[in-house]
C-alpha cells in the first residue's frame, strides 16, 4: 500500500455524492413515470409552472439530521447513489431508485437528510433529476465532463452507496461501452 499526499479523484467528488432513499409510505402517491413527476404542459407543449412539490407528505417539511430510522421498513425502501450536479440541491440519480417510491429522501455527505422532489426523468436512460428541499450551507456540485472520449481500457473511479453501504470508492477499468443487459424477466439492467 502506497500513501500519497496528492488528493485522489474520490476526495474531489465525495462531498457531492448523496445517498438516495426511495420511501414507500402507503399514505403518499407513488412515482410511476415521468407524467407523475413532471409539471403539466401548457397548450404550446412547453412545461408549465408546478403547482407544488410532486410528492408532498405531512412530515416532509422537517428533514432530520440522521439517516432512515430503524422503524422504517427497509425491505420496502430502495437505496441508491446520486450526485449533486448544481449547488442548489439538484441531484442526478437512477430512475429505478425512485420509480414507485412514495417519497424520496437524500442524505448529504455531512449527514443532513432532506426530502426531495423528482423534477425530471429520462426513462430510456434510467435517469432521474431530483431537487432537495433543504441543502447544506457548503454544498458543492461535482465537476461534470463529457464521456464522449471514454474508451475501453480507461481507468475510472466509482464513488457511491452500493447496497446502501457507503460511501465507498472503487477504482477500475472501463470494460465496455453501449452495452445493455436484460434479465430473464425482460428488465433492462
TORKOL-4160 file (C-alpha; in steps of 0.2 Angstrom, whole numbers, padded with zeros to 4 digits, m for minus):
189
<pt num="1" X="0000" Y="0000" Z="0000"/>
<pt num="2" X="0007" Y="0017" Z="m0005"/>
<pt num="3" X="0002" Y="0033" Z="0003"/>
<pt num="4" X="0001" Y="0049" Z="m0007"/>
<pt num="5" X="m0001" Y="0067" Z="m0002"/>
<pt num="6" X="m0009" Y="0071" Z="m0019"/>
<pt num="7" X="m0028" Y="0071" Z="m0017"/>
<pt num="8" X="m0037" Y="0057" Z="m0026"/>
<pt num="9" X="m0052" Y="0058" Z="m0038"/>
<pt num="10" X="m0063" Y="0052" Z="m0024"/>
<pt num="11" X="m0059" Y="0066" Z="m0012"/>
<pt num="12" X="m0064" Y="0079" Z="m0026"/>
<pt num="13" X="m0081" Y="0072" Z="m0028"/>
<pt num="14" X="m0086" Y="0063" Z="m0011"/>
<pt num="15" X="m0094" Y="0079" Z="m0004"/>
<pt num="16" X="m0106" Y="0079" Z="m0020"/>
<pt num="17" X="m0111" Y="0061" Z="m0018"/>
<pt num="18" X="m0128" Y="0058" Z="m0009"/>
<pt num="19" X="m0137" Y="0043" Z="m0003"/>
<pt num="20" X="m0155" Y="0042" Z="m0012"/>
<pt num="21" X="m0169" Y="0033" Z="m0002"/>
<pt num="22" X="m0185" Y="0029" Z="m0011"/>
<pt num="23" X="m0198" Y="0028" Z="0003"/>
<pt num="24" X="m0214" Y="0018" Z="0002"/>
<pt num="25" X="m0226" Y="0025" Z="0015"/>
<pt num="26" X="m0244" Y="0020" Z="0009"/>
<pt num="27" X="m0251" Y="0037" Z="0013"/>
<pt num="28" X="m0240" Y="0045" Z="m0001"/>
<pt num="29" X="m0243" Y="0044" Z="m0020"/>
<pt num="30" X="m0231" Y="0033" Z="m0029"/>
<pt num="31" X="m0219" Y="0039" Z="m0043"/>
<pt num="32" X="m0223" Y="0028" Z="m0058"/>
<pt num="33" X="m0217" Y="0038" Z="m0073"/>
<pt num="34" X="m0212" Y="0055" Z="m0080"/>
<pt num="35" X="m0231" Y="0061" Z="m0080"/>
<pt num="36" X="m0232" Y="0058" Z="m0061"/>
<pt num="37" X="m0217" Y="0069" Z="m0058"/>
<pt num="38" X="m0216" Y="0082" Z="m0071"/>
<pt num="39" X="m0226" Y="0099" Z="m0071"/>
<pt num="40" X="m0241" Y="0098" Z="m0083"/>
<pt num="41" X="m0238" Y="0105" Z="m0101"/>
<pt num="42" X="m0246" Y="0121" Z="m0107"/>
<pt num="43" X="m0256" Y="0120" Z="m0123"/>
<pt num="44" X="m0240" Y="0126" Z="m0133"/>
<pt num="45" X="m0231" Y="0110" Z="m0127"/>
<pt num="46" X="m0219" Y="0119" Z="m0115"/>
<pt num="47" X="m0218" Y="0114" Z="m0097"/>
<pt num="48" X="m0230" Y="0124" Z="m0086"/>
<pt num="49" X="m0227" Y="0130" Z="m0068"/>
<pt num="50" X="m0228" Y="0117" Z="m0055"/>
<pt num="51" X="m0242" Y="0119" Z="m0043"/>
<pt num="52" X="m0231" Y="0112" Z="m0029"/>
<pt num="53" X="m0220" Y="0098" Z="m0025"/>
<pt num="54" X="m0224" Y="0082" Z="m0035"/>
<pt num="55" X="m0225" Y="0071" Z="m0019"/>
<pt num="56" X="m0230" Y="0080" Z="m0003"/>
<pt num="57" X="m0232" Y="0072" Z="0014"/>
<pt num="58" X="m0236" Y="0080" Z="0030"/>
<pt num="59" X="m0219" Y="0076" Z="0038"/>
<pt num="60" X="m0209" Y="0082" Z="0023"/>
<pt num="61" X="m0207" Y="0099" Z="0030"/>
<pt num="62" X="m0195" Y="0094" Z="0044"/>
<pt num="63" X="m0179" Y="0085" Z="0037"/>
<pt num="64" X="m0170" Y="0076" Z="0051"/>
<pt num="65" X="m0151" Y="0076" Z="0054"/>
<pt num="66" X="m0149" Y="0057" Z="0053"/>
<pt num="67" X="m0152" Y="0043" Z="0041"/>
<pt num="68" X="m0168" Y="0032" Z="0040"/>
<pt num="69" X="m0174" Y="0026" Z="0057"/>
<pt num="70" X="m0174" Y="0008" Z="0061"/>
<pt num="71" X="m0193" Y="0008" Z="0062"/>
<pt num="72" X="m0194" Y="0012" Z="0043"/>
<pt num="73" X="m0197" Y="m0004" Z="0033"/>
<pt num="74" X="m0180" Y="m0006" Z="0024"/>
<pt num="75" X="m0187" Y="m0021" Z="0013"/>
<pt num="76" X="m0199" Y="m0008" Z="0005"/>
<pt num="77" X="m0187" Y="0006" Z="0003"/>
<pt num="78" X="m0174" Y="0007" Z="m0011"/>
<pt num="79" X="m0157" Y="0015" Z="m0009"/>
<pt num="80" X="m0145" Y="0021" Z="m0022"/>
<pt num="81" X="m0132" Y="0034" Z="m0026"/>
<pt num="82" X="m0135" Y="0052" Z="m0033"/>
<pt num="83" X="m0123" Y="0066" Z="m0037"/>
<pt num="84" X="m0126" Y="0084" Z="m0034"/>
<pt num="85" X="m0125" Y="0092" Z="m0052"/>
<pt num="86" X="m0130" Y="0110" Z="m0047"/>
<pt num="87" X="m0126" Y="0118" Z="m0030"/>
<pt num="88" X="m0145" Y="0122" Z="m0027"/>
<pt num="89" X="m0148" Y="0104" Z="m0022"/>
<pt num="90" X="m0151" Y="0097" Z="m0040"/>
<pt num="91" X="m0146" Y="0079" Z="m0040"/>
<pt num="92" X="m0144" Y="0066" Z="m0054"/>
<pt num="93" X="m0148" Y="0048" Z="m0049"/>
<pt num="94" X="m0155" Y="0032" Z="m0057"/>
<pt num="95" X="m0174" Y="0032" Z="m0061"/>
<pt num="96" X="m0175" Y="0014" Z="m0054"/>
<pt num="97" X="m0170" Y="0020" Z="m0037"/>
<pt num="98" X="m0185" Y="0032" Z="m0036"/>
<pt num="99" X="m0198" Y="0024" Z="m0048"/>
<pt num="100" X="m0213" Y="0018" Z="m0037"/>
<pt num="101" X="m0207" Y="0027" Z="m0022"/>
<pt num="102" X="m0220" Y="0036" Z="m0012"/>
<pt num="103" X="m0207" Y="0048" Z="m0005"/>
<pt num="104" X="m0189" Y="0052" Z="m0009"/>
<pt num="105" X="m0176" Y="0057" Z="0003"/>
<pt num="106" X="m0157" Y="0062" Z="0001"/>
<pt num="107" X="m0143" Y="0061" Z="0013"/>
<pt num="108" X="m0129" Y="0073" Z="0010"/>
<pt num="109" X="m0111" Y="0070" Z="0015"/>
<pt num="110" X="m0112" Y="0080" Z="0031"/>
<pt num="111" X="m0126" Y="0069" Z="0037"/>
<pt num="112" X="m0141" Y="0081" Z="0033"/>
<pt num="113" X="m0156" Y="0071" Z="0027"/>
<pt num="114" X="m0169" Y="0080" Z="0017"/>
<pt num="115" X="m0185" Y="0077" Z="0007"/>
<pt num="116" X="m0183" Y="0078" Z="m0012"/>
<pt num="117" X="m0194" Y="0080" Z="m0027"/>
<pt num="118" X="m0192" Y="0072" Z="m0044"/>
<pt num="119" X="m0191" Y="0086" Z="m0056"/>
<pt num="120" X="m0187" Y="0076" Z="m0072"/>
<pt num="121" X="m0184" Y="0059" Z="m0079"/>
<pt num="122" X="m0177" Y="0051" Z="m0094"/>
<pt num="123" X="m0183" Y="0033" Z="m0093"/>
<pt num="124" X="m0174" Y="0027" Z="m0109"/>
<pt num="125" X="m0158" Y="0030" Z="m0100"/>
<pt num="126" X="m0164" Y="0026" Z="m0082"/>
<pt num="127" X="m0161" Y="0044" Z="m0076"/>
<pt num="128" X="m0170" Y="0055" Z="m0064"/>
<pt num="129" X="m0166" Y="0073" Z="m0058"/>
<pt num="130" X="m0171" Y="0077" Z="m0040"/>
<pt num="131" X="m0171" Y="0094" Z="m0031"/>
<pt num="132" X="m0168" Y="0093" Z="m0012"/>
<pt num="133" X="m0180" Y="0104" Z="m0002"/>
<pt num="134" X="m0166" Y="0108" Z="0011"/>
<pt num="135" X="m0147" Y="0108" Z="0007"/>
<pt num="136" X="m0131" Y="0110" Z="0017"/>
<pt num="137" X="m0124" Y="0128" Z="0018"/>
<pt num="138" X="m0107" Y="0122" Z="0010"/>
<pt num="139" X="m0114" Y="0111" Z="m0004"/>
<pt num="140" X="m0104" Y="0110" Z="m0019"/>
<pt num="141" X="m0108" Y="0102" Z="m0036"/>
<pt num="142" X="m0097" Y="0089" Z="m0044"/>
<pt num="143" X="m0087" Y="0094" Z="m0059"/>
<pt num="144" X="m0095" Y="0086" Z="m0074"/>
<pt num="145" X="m0087" Y="0082" Z="m0091"/>
<pt num="146" X="m0091" Y="0074" Z="m0107"/>
<pt num="147" X="m0089" Y="0055" Z="m0108"/>
<pt num="148" X="m0088" Y="0056" Z="m0127"/>
<pt num="149" X="m0069" Y="0052" Z="m0127"/>
<pt num="150" X="m0071" Y="0037" Z="m0114"/>
<pt num="151" X="m0064" Y="0021" Z="m0121"/>
<pt num="152" X="m0062" Y="0003" Z="m0115"/>
<pt num="153" X="m0046" Y="0002" Z="m0105"/>
<pt num="154" X="m0048" Y="0019" Z="m0097"/>
<pt num="155" X="m0046" Y="0020" Z="m0079"/>
<pt num="156" X="m0061" Y="0026" Z="m0069"/>
<pt num="157" X="m0066" Y="0029" Z="m0051"/>
<pt num="158" X="m0083" Y="0025" Z="m0044"/>
<pt num="159" X="m0090" Y="0033" Z="m0028"/>
<pt num="160" X="m0107" Y="0028" Z="m0022"/>
<pt num="161" X="m0118" Y="0018" Z="m0010"/>
<pt num="162" X="m0119" Y="0000" Z="m0017"/>
<pt num="163" X="m0132" Y="m0010" Z="m0007"/>
<pt num="164" X="m0135" Y="0006" Z="0003"/>
<pt num="165" X="m0117" Y="0005" Z="0011"/>
<pt num="166" X="m0105" Y="0019" Z="0009"/>
<pt num="167" X="m0099" Y="0030" Z="0003"/>
<pt num="168" X="m0087" Y="0018" Z="m0005"/>
<pt num="169" X="m0074" Y="0021" Z="m0018"/>
<pt num="170" X="m0068" Y="0008" Z="m0031"/>
<pt num="171" X="m0055" Y="0010" Z="m0045"/>
<pt num="172" X="m0057" Y="0000" Z="m0061"/>
<pt num="173" X="m0055" Y="0000" Z="m0079"/>
<pt num="174" X="m0069" Y="0003" Z="m0092"/>
<pt num="175" X="m0073" Y="m0015" Z="m0099"/>
<pt num="176" X="m0085" Y="m0010" Z="m0112"/>
<pt num="177" X="m0097" Y="0004" Z="m0118"/>
<pt num="178" X="m0115" Y="0005" Z="m0125"/>
<pt num="179" X="m0120" Y="m0012" Z="m0119"/>
<pt num="180" X="m0136" Y="m0017" Z="m0111"/>
<pt num="181" X="m0142" Y="m0032" Z="m0101"/>
<pt num="182" X="m0159" Y="m0039" Z="m0100"/>
<pt num="183" X="m0164" Y="m0050" Z="m0085"/>
<pt num="184" X="m0174" Y="m0066" Z="m0089"/>
<pt num="185" X="m0189" Y="m0056" Z="m0084"/>
<pt num="186" X="m0185" Y="m0044" Z="m0098"/>
<pt num="187" X="m0180" Y="m0030" Z="m0086"/>
<pt num="188" X="m0166" Y="m0019" Z="m0093"/>
<pt num="189" X="m0152" Y="m0018" Z="m0081"/>
